[in-house]
Amino acid sequence: MNTKSITDRAERKKVKRAARKKAAPKAKRAAGVARGSLKKRVTKMTKGQRKR
């Protein structure tokens, strides 16, 4: 939703809240999807000769 044209902060906030209330609820995250700190970390590449 674009609220750039509304300059008054309170008015823009009111419009955004109304739109958020009207919007369809978001689907739950799938069971197998890790989020945040539960995500796997990328192992550091070895130092030394360049790969390419």
PEFEN-V821816 format. One record per residue. N is the residue number from 0. RES is the residue in three letters. SS is DSSP state (~ for helix, > for strand, _ for the rest). PHI is phi in radians with two decimals (* if undefined). BURIAL is # if it has 24 or more other C-alpha atoms within 12 Angstrom, else .. Layout:
n->N res->RES ss->SS phi->PHI burial->BURIAL
n->N res->RES ss->SS phi->PHI burial->BURIAL
This chain:
n->0 res->MET ss->_ phi->* burial->.
n->1 res->ASN ss->_ phi->-1.71 burial->.
n->2 res->THR ss->_ phi->-2.09 burial->.
n->3 res->LYS ss->_ phi->-1.11 burial->.
n->4 res->SER ss->_ phi->-1.28 burial->.
n->5 res->ILE ss->_ phi->-1.47 burial->.
n->6 res->THR ss->_ phi->-1.57 burial->.
n->7 res->ASP ss->_ phi->-1.26 burial->.
n->8 res->ARG ss->~ phi->-1.10 burial->.
n->9 res->ALA ss->~ phi->-1.11 burial->.
n->10 res->GLU ss->~ phi->-1.13 burial->.
n->11 res->ARG ss->~ phi->-1.09 burial->.
n->12 res->LYS ss->~ phi->-1.08 burial->.
n->13 res->LYS ss->~ phi->-1.10 burial->.
n->14 res->VAL ss->~ phi->-1.13 burial->.
n->15 res->LYS ss->~ phi->-1.12 burial->.
n->16 res->ARG ss->~ phi->-1.10 burial->.
n->17 res->ALA ss->~ phi->-1.11 burial->.
n->18 res->ALA ss->~ phi->-1.16 burial->.
n->19 res->ARG ss->~ phi->-1.16 burial->.
n->20 res->LYS ss->~ phi->-1.20 burial->.
n->21 res->LYS ss->~ phi->-1.33 burial->.
n->22 res->ALA ss->_ phi->-1.15 burial->.
n->23 res->ALA ss->_ phi->-1.17 burial->.
n->24 res->PRO ss->_ phi->-1.14 burial->.
n->25 res->LYS ss->_ phi->-1.27 burial->.
n->26 res->ALA ss->_ phi->-1.25 burial->.
n->27 res->LYS ss->_ phi->-1.17 burial->.
n->28 res->ARG ss->_ phi->-1.22 burial->.
n->29 res->ALA ss->_ phi->-1.08 burial->.
n->30 res->ALA ss->_ phi->-1.09 burial->.
n->31 res->GLY ss->_ phi->-1.52 burial->.
n->32 res->VAL ss->_ phi->-1.60 burial->.
n->33 res->ALA ss->_ phi->-1.38 burial->.
n->34 res->ARG ss->_ phi->-2.39 burial->.
n->35 res->GLY ss->~ phi->1.09 burial->.
n->36 res->SER ss->~ phi->-1.23 burial->.
n->37 res->LEU ss->~ phi->-1.44 burial->.
n->38 res->LYS ss->_ phi->-1.21 burial->.
n->39 res->LYS ss->_ phi->-1.26 burial->.
n->40 res->ARG ss->_ phi->-1.52 burial->.
n->41 res->VAL ss->_ phi->-1.43 burial->.
n->42 res->THR ss->_ phi->-1.26 burial->.
n->43 res->LYS ss->_ phi->-1.21 burial->.
n->44 res->MET ss->_ phi->-1.28 burial->.
n->45 res->THR ss->_ phi->-1.23 burial->.
n->46 res->LYS ss->_ phi->-1.45 burial->.
n->47 res->GLY ss->_ phi->2.22 burial->.
n->48 res->GLN ss->_ phi->-1.15 burial->.
n->49 res->ARG ss->_ phi->-1.15 burial->.
n->50 res->LYS ss->_ phi->-1.36 burial->.
n->51 res->ARG ss->_ phi->-2.35 burial->.
